[in-house]
Amino acid sequence: PLEPFNDLYDALKAQRAAGTDMSQVAVVLTSGGIATTTQGSRIISTRSISREEVEAYLEDRDTHVYYSEIYRCAYLTAEETGGRTVTVWYQNEEAMADKLLLCRLFGVNAYILQE
């Protein structure tokens, strides 16, 4: 998953416990995605993809879209040629809202959206 919610929570909690001035912290979130291609149970490749590539997958009518409540992250699956499946983890509006709310609860007001 892209920036798992629990990992973000743990990192913010550790910074606060260490006495960090949370108003001076900036959180970097990714606007693109992470694509993992599998064939059967084998991982063929994993790579970062751009926001435009995520959007192209989302426009394909054969793409299946999901949201993980555990990781608070969106993901999709799509079939590729040769019996391969691609799974893409990406930030949708719900994922971004969840993470930004968590940051605000810890007093973080600076965010960087990275491609």
Residue pairs with C-beta under 8 A, 6 or more apart in sequence:
1 68
1 71
1 73
1 75
1 89
2 30
2 33
2 34
2 73
2 89
2 90
2 91
2 95
3 29
3 30
3 73
3 91
3 99
4 71
4 72
4 73
5 70
5 71
5 72
5 73
5 98
5 99
5 102
6 70
6 71
8 27
8 99
8 102
8 103
9 102
12 22
12 25
12 27
12 102
12 103
12 106
12 108
13 106
15 22
15 25
15 106
16 22
16 106
16 107
22 106
22 107
22 108
23 107
23 108
23 109
25 106
25 107
25 108
25 110
26 108
26 110
26 111
26 112
27 99
27 103
27 108
27 110
27 111
27 112
28 111
28 112
28 113
28 114
29 91
29 96
29 99
29 111
29 112
29 113
29 114
30 48
30 91
30 113
30 114
30 115
31 51
31 91
31 113
31 114
31 115
32 48
32 49
32 50
32 51
32 53
32 54
32 90
32 115
33 48
33 49
33 51
33 53
33 54
33 88
33 89
33 90
33 91
34 46
34 47
34 48
34 49
34 88
34 89
34 90
35 45
35 46
35 47
35 48
35 49
35 53
35 86
35 87
35 88
36 43
36 45
36 46
36 86
36 87
36 88
37 43
37 44
37 45
37 46
37 80
37 84
37 85
37 86
38 44
38 84
38 85
38 86
38 87
39 82
39 83
39 84
39 85
40 83
44 84
49 88
50 115
51 115
54 88
54 90
57 63
57 76
57 78
57 86
57 88
58 65
58 76
60 78
62 78
62 79
63 76
63 77
63 78
64 76
64 77
64 78
65 74
65 75
65 76
66 74
66 75
66 76
66 77
67 73
67 74
67 75
67 92
67 94
67 95
68 74
68 75
71 89
72 94
72 95
72 98
72 99
73 89
73 90
73 91
73 95
74 89
74 90
74 91
74 92
74 94
74 95
75 87
75 88
75 89
75 90
76 87
76 88
76 90
77 85
77 86
77 87
77 88
78 85
78 86
78 88
79 85
80 86
91 99
100 111
103 109
103 111
